[in-house]
Each structure stands twice: as C-alpha cells, then as structure tokens.
C-alpha cells in the first residue's frame, strides 16, 4: 500500500515492516512527519502548521481506519 489518502497535496502513507508506536507518514513537498495514531502527536519530522491541521482534521474522522491499516500491514505491533 502505502498511500491511503491525498489531502490537498499531502500524502498519507502507512508502510509495512514498521516500528512502534503505530503511526502514519504525512508527506508534503519537502516535509515529512511521522504522526502517532492514538493521539496524533508528531514524533519525528515536521509539517507546516496549515498542512498539519488539515491532516489532523482528516485523521480524527478516520482514526479506526488508520489503526486497522497499520495493524494489517504490521501484525504483532
């Protein structure tokens, strides 16, 4: 997989063979942030505030889908 969604040029990706904590990648231009699924904190990288807010607004409504996809692609984490 990796791309689940594109929001105004921001790619939302989840990869297989990942590491904890459950997270997704938000990629915009030269920026990339790894965002935890349980609480939507950035734990690596950065994203401009406007794009971060768009991602979080979308992710809040799709939290279960994000977690389900992370677990499917990364069993045992």
N, C-alpha and C positions, 0 to 999 in steps of 0.2 A: 504494500500500500504505500506510499506514505501520506500523500496529501488527502486530507479529509474534507477540506473546505478552503475556498479562497474568498477573503473578505476585503474588498477594496484594495486589491494587490497584495494582501497579506496572506501568505500560505500558512495553513495549519497542518502540520505533519506529525505523525506518530510512526516511529521506527520499530522494527523487531530487534531482538537481541539488545535491548536497552538495559539500563541500570535503575535501581530505585533512587528516589521516590517516583511513583507514577507521574508522568509529565508529558507535555507535548511541546513541539517546537513552533514558534511563531516567527516567520521569516518575512522581512520587509526590506527591500533594497539591500543595503549593506549591513543591515541589522539582523540579529537573531537572538531570541530569548527562549530559554527553557523555562516553562511555566508549570508549576505543580498542579495536578488536577484537584486534589482535595481542597486546597484553599486559594489557588490562583496566584501564588507568590512567584516572582521571578527569582530563580535560584542560580542562574548563570546567564550571562549575556545582557543585552539591553534592547529596548524598543522605544521609539519616541512615544511620548505620553498619549497623543491622539490615537495612534495605532494600538497602543496597549489598551486604552479604554474600549476601543471597538472590539478587540479580541475578547476582553473580559465580559463585555455585554453579551457577545455571542456564546462564549463558553459557559456562562451562568445558565443559559437555557439548554445547553447540550452536555451538561456535566456527566450524566449517566452514559451517554453515547461515547464520550471521550474515555471514560474509565473502562467501559466494555471493550473498546478497541485496543486500549493499552493492554488489558489482561489477555485478550485474544492473541495479540502479537507477542506478548511476553509472559507466557504461562509461568507460574511459580513466583512471580514478584508481587 
